[in-house]
Amino acid sequence: EYGSDAALGVIRRKRKRLAAVIVEPVQSRCPELEPAEFLKKLRDDSIEIPFGFVTSESTAEQKAQAMAAGAGFLLSKPFTADDLDAQLSKIL
């Protein structure tokens, strides 16, 4: 099952076992998923897990919205393992 509701359900069920969540919005599978809106739904449920996004389709506006919603990072592709490690180190 794909979609933001499925992803939200998994995070809600497993939240006590998660150190962080990294999501890659895949527009072809989940066109309704905007990073800031997705994160807002989690925060509305009092889920305060450190959160980041990786994407190949980010705009400056999307990045600003995701950060304003509380994302720890929005990392645009291509990136290296070191780039991801540096971002994770900031939020953990």
N, C-alpha and C positions, 0 to 999 in steps of 0.2 A: 504494500500500500504506500502510495506517495502522497505528498501534499503537506501543507503546513499543519493541518490538524493532526495528521499522523505523527509528524515530528514532535509537535507539542505534547501529544499523548505519551510518547516514549520518554521525553524529558521529565514530564510530571511524574511518571511511574518510577523512574530510576534516579531522581534528583539527589537522594541521599548518598548514592554511590558515585556520583560524578564530581570530579575535581574541576572540570571546565567543559564547556561545550563549544565546538567549532562547527559552524554550518556553512555549507556551500549552496546558496540558492541556485537551483538549476531551473532556468526559466522554462525549458521545454517540459519538465515534469511538474513544475510547481509555479506557474506563472503569477499566482496571486501573492507569492511570498516576497514582501519587501522587508529588508533587514530590520529597519527601525520598528515596523509594525509587529513583526514576529517577536522581537525582544520586548516590546511594550506588553504583549500578551503574557509573556513569562513574568515580567515584573508585576503586572496586575495580579498574578497568582502568588505573589510574594516569593518567587523563585529568584534567588540572588546569586546563582552560580556564575562565576566568571565566564564571559561570553565573547566570542570573536567570530568574524566572518571571513571567508576566503571567497574570492569571486574573480571572474574574468570580465565581468560586465559592470564594474562600478563607475559611477560618476562622482564628481566632487560633491554634488548635492546628496547623493545616497550615503557617501562616507560621513558627511556632516550630520545627517539625520541619524545614522546608526550610532555615532559617537554621542550625540545629544540624548539618545535613548538609553545610553549606558553601556554600549559595547566597549570592550577593552581594546579592540582593534578591528579594522576592516583592511585585509591584506589583498592586494590585487595581484593576479597572475601576470606574468610568471614570477615566482619567488623561489628562494632557496630554502633548504632545511634550516640553515642558520637564521634566515629572516623569520621563519615561523618560530623557531626556538627563542629568538629575541622577543618576539611579541608575547609568547606564552610566559616567558620569565617576568614580563611586566605585570601580568594579570594574576599570577599565582602567588 
